[in-house]
Amino acid sequence: MTILQDQAIKLVLNLPTEKLPSAIDYLQYLAVQPTPLDDYDYQLAREADEDTDTETISFDEVLAGCGLTYDDLHD
């Protein structure tokens, strides 16, 4: 076992039970990625975590705001 694998196992073993599902989901996500995550990926994740805006808009509104239709997405 490598030092990094040993470190990862120690971290997982010390996680509270309620955090294990998130850790497993994330590890599964990483395992299927064709390329490693980069700084941009981590920056997007940080920004998502810090976003407290609860306002949502529909996909139809987004399309209209961009001047697109569903048909445009199929081209």
Secondary structure, DSSP 8 states (H G I E B T S, - for coil): --HHHHHHHHHHHHS-GGGHHHHHHHHHHHHH-SS---HHHHHHHHHHHH--------HHHHHHHHT--HHHHT-
